[in-house]
Amino acid sequence: MPISPEVQSHIETILGHRFADPGLIACALTHSSFATVRADSNERLEFLGDSILAFVVCEHLFTRYPDAEEGTLTKLKSYLVSRAKCAEYSSHLGLSPLVVVGKGFSGSALPASIAGSCFEALIAALYLDAGLEVARAFVLQTVEPHVDAAHRTGHQMNFKSVLQQVAQALGAHVPVYSVVDQQGPDHSKTFDVRAEIGGRVFEPQRGLTKKAAEQAAALAALRQLGLAEGEEPEVRICFERLESIAQDSTDTSAAHTAAGAASPSTERSANDS
């Protein structure tokens, strides 16, 4: 698929590189829902970019934290290269509006999985066109601002942020968190918090602080939606399932709209008879 000069220039500005082969940009921005054949989509570039991203981040963490244990480095790397973080990088760089998707995604928020895939695909495109050092520079420029914060906070995934992405993909309002109970003396309280999205209420969870309880409530909601697997700190967010859930939500909304539009004519027909 050809790419417009405007989009090419915009991507080259974001990546800090002028491409010898603009076709790599076009491929990196093309989701499989739009491509005529899957080989023309960004899936292969995503596969390569995922490995390049992981390698660069691993090497950087190994050098940056010489006294850190293997387990600590692994958890930190897993967080920084997670699909949720890749979607966040993509959003900060302004890539989401440039992704080419099929009609099924028209009018809906771009799923985080697709945004994250685009980021990884562009890393691969940069590597193939300019080499590892240029790709490395872009990755570190993008990821480095998040490294210190992740290390300070114990590199835990922000489940509230993920749940907000889910709510947006479903066309719902932002999640609401409510304290349903609190126990214990002031110096040692526990809080029970529940999450709610678009009228759906999820099981409350307990934490030693409100923030911790909200994170636990967000994770519980993601589990109940079938979007989170595994135990902390190795929780995996199943963004591939979110795409189908979001599509089902879009189809249901369209069906309701169509039914609502048909109702007046049905009433008129009944009155006429």
C-alpha positions as CSV (number, residue, x, y, z in Angstrom):
1,M,0.0,0.0,0.0
2,P,1.5,3.4,-0.9
3,I,2.0,6.0,1.8
4,S,1.2,9.7,1.4
5,P,4.1,12.1,1.6
6,E,2.5,13.8,4.6
7,V,2.3,10.6,6.6
8,Q,5.8,9.6,5.6
9,S,7.2,13.0,6.7
10,H,5.3,12.8,10.0
11,I,6.6,9.3,10.8
12,E,10.1,10.2,9.8
13,T,9.9,13.2,12.2
14,I,8.7,11.0,15.0
15,L,11.4,8.4,14.4
16,G,14.1,10.8,13.6
17,H,15.1,9.1,10.4
18,R,14.5,9.6,6.7
19,F,13.6,6.3,5.1
20,A,15.3,4.9,2.0
21,D,12.4,2.5,1.7
22,P,9.1,4.2,2.6
23,G,7.3,1.0,1.9
24,L,8.5,-0.2,5.4
25,I,6.5,2.6,7.0
26,A,3.4,1.7,5.0
27,C,3.7,-1.9,6.0
28,A,4.3,-1.0,9.7
29,L,1.1,1.1,9.8
30,T,-1.1,-1.5,8.1
31,H,-3.2,-3.8,10.4
32,S,-4.2,-7.2,9.2
33,S,-7.9,-6.2,9.2
34,F,-7.1,-3.9,6.2
35,A,-4.4,-5.9,4.3
36,T,-5.5,-8.0,1.4
37,V,-3.2,-10.8,2.5
38,R,-1.7,-11.1,6.0
39,A,1.8,-11.0,4.6
40,D,1.1,-7.4,3.6
41,S,0.2,-6.4,7.2
42,N,2.5,-5.3,10.0
43,E,2.5,-8.8,11.7
44,R,5.9,-9.9,10.5
45,L,7.4,-6.5,11.4
46,E,5.8,-6.7,14.8
47,F,7.4,-10.1,15.4
48,L,10.8,-8.7,14.6
49,G,10.3,-5.4,16.5
50,D,9.2,-7.2,19.6
51,S,12.5,-9.0,19.8
52,I,14.5,-5.8,19.0
53,L,12.7,-3.9,21.7
54,A,13.2,-6.6,24.3
55,F,17.0,-6.9,23.4
56,V,17.6,-3.1,23.6
57,V,15.7,-2.8,26.9
58,C,17.4,-5.8,28.4
59,E,20.9,-4.6,27.5
60,H,20.0,-1.1,28.9
61,L,18.7,-2.4,32.2
62,F,21.7,-4.8,32.6
63,T,24.1,-1.8,32.2
64,R,22.0,0.7,34.1
65,Y,21.5,-1.4,37.2
66,P,24.7,-3.5,37.8
67,D,23.6,-4.6,41.3
68,A,20.1,-5.6,40.4
69,E,19.2,-9.3,40.6
70,E,18.0,-11.3,37.6
71,G,14.5,-11.5,39.0
72,T,14.3,-7.7,39.4
73,L,15.6,-7.1,35.9
74,T,13.2,-9.6,34.4
75,K,10.1,-8.0,36.0
76,L,11.2,-4.5,35.1
77,K,11.9,-5.6,31.5
78,S,8.5,-7.4,31.3
79,Y,6.7,-4.2,32.4
80,L,8.6,-1.9,30.1
81,V,8.0,-4.0,27.0
82,S,4.5,-5.1,27.8
83,R,1.7,-4.6,25.3
84,A,0.1,-2.0,27.6
85,K,3.3,0.0,27.8
86,C,3.8,-0.3,24.0
87,A,0.3,1.1,23.5
88,E,1.2,3.9,25.9
89,Y,4.3,4.7,23.9
90,S,2.3,4.7,20.7
91,S,-0.2,7.0,22.2
92,H,2.4,9.5,23.4
93,L,4.1,9.5,20.0
94,G,0.8,10.2,18.2
95,L,0.9,7.0,16.2
96,S,-2.6,5.7,16.7
97,P,-4.4,8.0,14.2
98,L,-2.0,6.9,11.5
99,V,-2.7,3.2,11.8
100,V,-4.6,1.8,8.8
101,V,-7.4,-0.6,10.0
102,G,-10.4,-2.3,8.4
103,K,-14.0,-1.0,8.4
104,G,-14.7,-3.1,11.5
105,F,-12.8,-0.6,13.6
106,S,-14.3,2.5,12.0
107,G,-15.6,5.0,14.6
108,S,-14.3,3.1,17.6
109,A,-11.2,3.7,19.8
110,L,-8.1,1.9,18.5
111,P,-7.5,-1.2,20.7
112,A,-4.4,-1.1,22.7
113,S,-3.1,-4.3,21.1
114,I,-3.1,-2.7,17.7
115,A,-1.5,0.5,18.9
116,G,1.2,-1.5,20.6
117,S,1.8,-3.7,17.6
118,C,2.3,-0.6,15.4
119,F,5.0,0.7,17.8
120,E,6.9,-2.6,17.6
121,A,6.5,-2.8,13.8
122,L,8.0,0.7,13.4
123,I,11.0,-0.4,15.5
124,A,11.5,-3.2,13.0
125,A,11.1,-0.9,10.0
126,L,13.7,1.5,11.5
127,Y,16.1,-1.4,12.1
128,L,15.7,-2.8,8.5
129,D,16.1,0.6,7.0
130,A,18.9,2.1,9.2
131,G,20.4,-0.6,11.3
132,L,20.5,-1.5,15.0
133,E,22.1,1.7,16.4
134,V,19.4,3.9,14.9
135,A,16.7,1.6,16.2
136,R,18.4,1.5,19.6
137,A,18.5,5.3,19.8
138,F,14.8,5.5,19.1
139,V,13.8,2.8,21.6
140,L,15.9,4.3,24.4
141,Q,14.6,7.8,23.7
142,T,11.1,6.5,24.0
143,V,11.5,4.1,26.9
144,E,14.1,5.8,29.1
145,P,11.7,8.3,30.6
146,H,9.7,5.4,32.0
147,V,12.6,3.4,33.4
148,D,13.2,5.3,36.7
149,A,9.5,5.6,37.5
150,A,9.1,1.8,37.0
151,H,12.1,1.0,39.1
152,R,11.0,3.3,41.9
153,T,7.4,1.9,42.0
154,G,8.5,-1.7,42.0
155,H,7.7,-2.0,38.2
156,Q,4.1,-3.1,38.8
157,M,1.7,-2.8,36.0
158,N,-0.8,0.0,36.3
159,F,-4.0,-2.0,36.1
160,K,-6.1,1.1,36.5
161,S,-4.6,2.5,33.3
162,V,-5.2,-0.8,31.5
163,L,-8.8,-0.9,32.6
164,Q,-9.3,2.6,31.4
165,Q,-8.1,1.5,28.0
166,V,-10.5,-1.3,28.1
167,A,-13.4,1.0,29.0
168,Q,-12.5,3.3,26.0
169,A,-12.3,0.3,23.7
170,L,-15.8,-0.7,24.8
171,G,-17.2,2.7,24.3
172,A,-17.9,3.1,28.0
173,H,-17.2,5.8,30.5
174,V,-14.0,5.8,32.5
175,P,-14.0,3.3,35.4
176,V,-15.5,4.4,38.7
177,Y,-13.9,3.1,42.0
178,S,-16.0,3.1,45.2
179,V,-14.9,2.3,48.7
180,V,-17.5,-0.1,50.0
181,D,-15.9,-0.8,53.4
182,Q,-13.0,0.1,55.6
183,Q,-11.8,-1.6,58.7
184,G,-9.2,-1.3,61.5
185,P,-7.7,1.7,63.4
186,D,-6.5,4.8,61.6
187,H,-2.9,3.7,61.7
188,S,-3.7,0.2,60.2
189,K,-6.8,0.5,58.0
190,T,-7.8,-1.8,55.2
191,F,-10.0,-0.6,52.3
192,D,-12.5,-2.6,50.2
193,V,-12.9,-1.0,46.8
194,R,-14.9,-2.1,43.8
195,A,-14.7,-1.1,40.1
196,E,-17.6,-0.2,37.8
197,I,-17.7,0.2,34.1
198,G,-20.8,1.4,32.2
199,G,-23.1,0.0,34.9
200,R,-21.3,-3.3,35.3
201,V,-20.1,-3.7,38.9
202,F,-17.2,-6.0,39.7
203,E,-16.2,-7.8,42.9
204,P,-14.6,-5.6,45.6
205,Q,-11.0,-6.1,46.5
206,R,-9.0,-5.3,49.7
207,G,-5.8,-3.2,50.1
208,L,-3.8,-1.5,52.8
209,T,-4.3,1.8,51.0
210,K,-7.0,3.1,48.8
211,K,-4.6,3.2,45.8
212,A,-3.6,-0.4,46.4
213,A,-7.2,-1.5,46.7
214,E,-8.1,0.4,43.5
215,Q,-5.3,-1.4,41.6
216,A,-6.5,-4.8,43.0
217,A,-10.1,-3.9,42.0
218,A,-9.0,-3.0,38.5
219,L,-7.1,-6.3,38.2
220,A,-10.2,-8.2,39.4
221,A,-12.3,-6.5,36.8
222,L,-9.8,-7.4,34.1
223,R,-9.9,-11.0,35.3
224,Q,-13.7,-11.1,35.2
225,L,-13.7,-9.7,31.7
226,G,-11.3,-12.5,30.7
227,L,-8.5,-10.1,29.9
228,A,-5.9,-10.9,32.6
229,E,-4.1,-14.2,33.2
230,G,-1.5,-15.3,35.7
231,E,-0.5,-14.2,39.2
232,E,1.4,-11.0,40.2
233,P,4.0,-10.0,39.3
234,E,3.6,-12.1,36.1
235,V,0.1,-11.0,35.1
236,R,-0.4,-11.1,31.3
237,I,-3.0,-8.8,29.8
238,C,-4.8,-10.5,26.9
239,F,-5.3,-7.6,24.5
240,E,-6.0,-10.0,21.7
241,R,-9.3,-10.8,23.4
242,L,-10.1,-7.2,23.8
243,E,-10.3,-6.7,20.1
244,S,-13.1,-9.3,19.8
245,I,-14.9,-7.9,22.9
246,A,-14.7,-4.4,21.5
247,Q,-16.0,-5.6,18.1
248,D,-18.9,-7.5,19.8
249,S,-19.7,-4.3,21.7
250,T,-19.7,-2.2,18.5
251,D,-21.9,-4.8,16.7
252,T,-24.4,-4.8,19.7
253,S,-24.6,-1.0,19.7
254,A,-25.2,-0.9,16.0
255,A,-27.9,-3.5,16.3
256,H,-29.6,-1.4,19.1
257,T,-29.4,1.7,17.0
258,A,-30.9,-0.1,14.0
259,A,-33.7,-1.5,16.2
260,G,-34.4,2.0,17.6
261,A,-34.6,3.5,14.2
262,A,-37.0,0.8,13.0
263,S,-39.3,1.2,16.0
264,P,-41.1,4.3,14.9
265,S,-42.0,2.8,11.5
266,T,-43.3,-0.3,13.2
267,E,-45.5,1.8,15.4
268,R,-46.8,3.7,12.4
269,S,-47.6,0.5,10.6
270,A,-49.5,-0.8,13.7
271,N,-51.4,2.5,14.0
272,D,-52.3,2.5,10.3
273,S,-53.8,-0.9,10.5
